[in-house]
């Protein structure tokens, strides 16, 4: 290969998609023929994997193009009842922002879409002749999940749905960033299972929301004001569900996560044993001995070159040449190795059956969001906008290719009143403006004293006198979000607005938590919070007072009960 230069020397190399670990009950299917991994099948092109057995695991020690496992486009990898395939991946490629790390649990199948990426680089030989280096790498461009349980880690510049494809008998889903717009380079990690009843179950997913394509409904894995610490998402043809497993544990998910940890321990154990075996091998010991003798000979030469060589040192060094290394591996090294092996012993059987998923609660089903009216942007919207603005500014800064620390140096210079390049000054100004805009928005949101996302409101024209104080009720509002908080799933906030006047000649004292409560669907709901003067002066009007409660999201009729529990009470009927 000349690379365009006549008689120019060139070099060529190729790398392949590889598997780090797999158990003995794993298969590859190519052209309709299914073969056991680890066996030579010359009639199908050869699937030999060099490896040594360790328990039920094999390590792909040296993956070579000729005798290694060369995965081709369209190959299926399949695991049996007790089979595991860990970390299907490909070498990183300079200038290509693509990474795949895929693991299969038992009874799973994946079809890989492999393509070859070529990189060329010109070079000049010492004799002045020109040449070209050609590097080819097979990458996993995309894949189809056919059935089973998978652990996925993906980095891509493509749309995620163009990389992760799911068999057509399962619901159609897509992924979108939890905050801000999709970045050019996207990274997503998750555990995903295609169940036998046609559902998709996703957990260990952060930073991305899942969209049910049929309904357009979205499972939000991250909401600042309503944190779901351990989301589990179940997608059916009929809808999408989300469970917070920090509140409702799922024992199947817990067991799967334990196995992920145990597999990691097994992998580390195999690597450690391989390293220790290499260290104590005859080849390694011989190499170490040759290095020892070479060092002694060099020290003899160094001593002999001195003006006055020391005969005692020369005699000692010569005596060391006639001795062989007496200890191959120190007792301390052996002890550390044995402790490491003990620490990595599995605590969970990888062959035991997994428990079933917890039953889905219909209250966890994501439904069409009610029509609502916002009086302010949500906190997550402000965070997303701020992230997008800063990403645009950072992209412009990267194009300047400033040395490390240069931007901070320019900021210090500007603070000291020194002149800096106008282009950099403009970008610094935009950074500060974006931050100030975000902080001002958060400050305004935090100071809001009403419901910032309203699903219903109604005027009220009711008055009562209680504790010699006239209460005049003006309006009620209902919605899922107040200034810096969201209501729990299935709940909304109810705000009751009123004004009051103490009609007596003495102070009027109130204990709102003891004197105000709400009756909704025959359920007694305690006061969540209030904004009212509890020590009212005589004949003074107090306006813009509020009571608020957490109520069922579908509630429309209420009774506000006023009075201490042990005394006579007065009721105010409210309706949306």
Rosetta blueprint (number, residue, H / E / L):
1 X L
2 X L
3 X L
4 X L
5 X L
6 X L
7 X L
8 X L
9 X L
10 X E
11 X E
12 X E
13 X E
14 X E
15 X E
16 X L
17 X L
18 X E
19 X E
20 X E
21 X E
22 X E
23 X E
24 X L
25 X L
26 X E
27 X E
28 X E
29 X E
30 X E
31 X L
32 X L
33 X E
34 X E
35 X E
36 X E
37 X L
38 X L
39 X L
40 X L
41 X L
42 X H
43 X H
44 X H
45 X L
46 X L
47 X L
48 X L
49 X L
50 X L
51 X L
52 X L
53 X E
54 X E
55 X L
56 X L
57 X E
58 X E
59 X E
60 X L
61 X L
62 X L
63 X L
64 X L
65 X L
66 X L
67 X L
68 X L
69 X L
70 X L
71 X L
72 X L
73 X L
74 X L
75 X L
76 X E
77 X E
78 X E
79 X E
80 X L
81 X L
82 X L
83 X L
84 X L
85 X E
86 X E
87 X E
88 X E
89 X E
90 X L
91 X L
92 X L
93 X E
94 X L
95 X L
96 X E
97 X L
98 X L
99 X E
100 X E
101 X E
102 X E
103 X E
104 X E
105 X L
106 X L
107 X L
108 X L
109 X E
110 X E
111 X E
112 X E
113 X E
114 X E
115 X E
116 X E
117 X E
118 X E
119 X E
120 X E
121 X E
122 X E
123 X E
124 X E
125 X L
126 X L
127 X L
128 X L
129 X L
130 X E
131 X E
132 X E
133 X E
134 X E
135 X E
136 X E
137 X E
138 X E
139 X E
140 X E
141 X E
142 X E
143 X E
144 X E
145 X E
146 X E
147 X E
148 X E
149 X E
150 X E
151 X E
152 X E
153 X E
154 X E
155 X E
156 X E
157 X L
158 X L
159 X L
160 X H
161 X H
162 X H
163 X H
164 X E
165 X E
166 X E
167 X L
168 X L
169 X L
170 X L
171 X L
172 X L
173 X E
174 X E
175 X E
176 X E
177 X E
178 X L
179 X L
180 X L
181 X L
182 X L
183 X L
184 X L
185 X L
186 X E
187 X E
188 X E
189 X E
190 X E
191 X E
192 X E
193 X E
194 X E
195 X L
196 X L
197 X L
198 X L
199 X L
200 X E
201 X E
202 X E
203 X E
204 X L
205 X L
206 X L
207 X L
208 X E
209 X E
210 X E
211 X E
212 X E
213 X L
214 X L
215 X L
216 X L
217 X E
218 X E
219 X E
220 X L
221 X L
222 X L
223 X L
224 X L
225 X L
226 X L
227 X L
228 X L
229 X L
230 X L
231 X E
232 X E
233 X E
234 X E
235 X E
236 X E
237 X L
238 X L
239 X E
240 X E
241 X E
242 X E
243 X E
244 X E
245 X L
246 X L
247 X L
248 X L
249 X L
250 X L
251 X H
252 X H
253 X H
254 X H
255 X H
256 X H
257 X H
258 X H
259 X H
260 X H
261 X H
262 X H
263 X H
264 X H
265 X H
266 X H
267 X H
268 X H
269 X H
270 X H
271 X H
272 X H
273 X H
274 X H
275 X H
276 X H
277 X H
278 X H
279 X H
280 X L
281 X L
282 X H
283 X H
284 X H
285 X H
286 X H
287 X H
288 X H
289 X H
290 X H
291 X H
292 X H
293 X H
294 X H
295 X H
296 X H
297 X H
298 X H
299 X H
300 X H
301 X H
302 X H
303 X H
304 X H
305 X L
306 X L
307 X L
308 X L
309 X L
310 X L
311 X H
312 X H
313 X H
314 X H
315 X H
316 X H
317 X H
318 X H
319 X H
320 X H
321 X H
322 X L
323 X L
324 X L
325 X L
326 X L
327 X L
328 X L
329 X L
330 X L
331 X H
332 X H
333 X H
334 X H
335 X H
336 X H
337 X H
338 X H
339 X H
340 X H
341 X H
342 X H
343 X H
344 X L
345 X L
346 X L
347 X L
348 X L
349 X L
350 X L
351 X L
352 X L
353 X L
354 X L
355 X L
356 X L
357 X L
358 X L
359 X L
360 X L
361 X L
362 X H
363 X H
364 X H
365 X E
366 X L
367 X L
368 X L
369 X L
370 X L
371 X L
372 X L
373 X E
374 X E
375 X L
376 X L
377 X L
378 X L
379 X H
380 X H
381 X H
382 X H
383 X H
384 X H
385 X H
386 X H
387 X H
388 X H
389 X H
390 X H
391 X H
392 X H
393 X H
394 X H
395 X H
396 X H
397 X H
398 X H
399 X H
400 X L
401 X L
402 X L
403 X L
404 X L
405 X L
406 X H
407 X H
408 X H
409 X H
410 X H
411 X H
412 X H
413 X H
414 X H
415 X H
416 X L
417 X L
418 X L
419 X L
420 X L
421 X L
422 X H
423 X H
424 X H
425 X H
426 X H
427 X H
428 X H
429 X H
430 X H
431 X H
432 X H
433 X H
434 X H
435 X H
436 X H
437 X H
438 X H
439 X H
440 X H
441 X H
442 X H
443 X H
444 X H
445 X H
446 X H
447 X H
448 X L
449 X L
450 X L
451 X E
452 X E
453 X E
454 X E
455 X L
456 X E
457 X E
458 X E
459 X E
460 X E
461 X E
462 X E
463 X E
464 X E
465 X E
466 X E
467 X L
468 X L
469 X E
470 X E
471 X E
472 X E
473 X E
474 X E
475 X E
476 X E
477 X E
478 X E
479 X E
480 X L
481 X E
482 X E
483 X L
484 X L
485 X E
486 X E
487 X L
488 X L
489 X L
490 X L
491 X E
492 X E
493 X E
494 X E
495 X E
496 X E
497 X E
498 X E
499 X E
500 X E
501 X E
502 X E
503 X L
504 X L
505 X L
506 X L
507 X L
508 X E
509 X E
510 X L
511 X L
512 X H
513 X H
514 X H
515 X H
516 X E
517 X E
518 X E
519 X E
520 X E
521 X L
522 X L
523 X E
524 X E
525 X E
526 X E
527 X L
528 X L
529 X E
530 X E
531 X E
532 X L
533 X L
534 X L
535 X E
536 X E
537 X L
538 X E
539 X L
540 X L
541 X E
542 X E
543 X E
544 X E
545 X E
546 X E
547 X E
548 X E
549 X E
550 X E
551 X E
552 X E
553 X L
554 X L
555 X L
556 X L
557 X E
558 X E
559 X E
560 X E
561 X E
562 X E
563 X L
564 X L
565 X L
566 X L
567 X L
568 X L
569 X L
570 X E
571 X E
572 X E
573 X E
574 X E
575 X E
576 X L
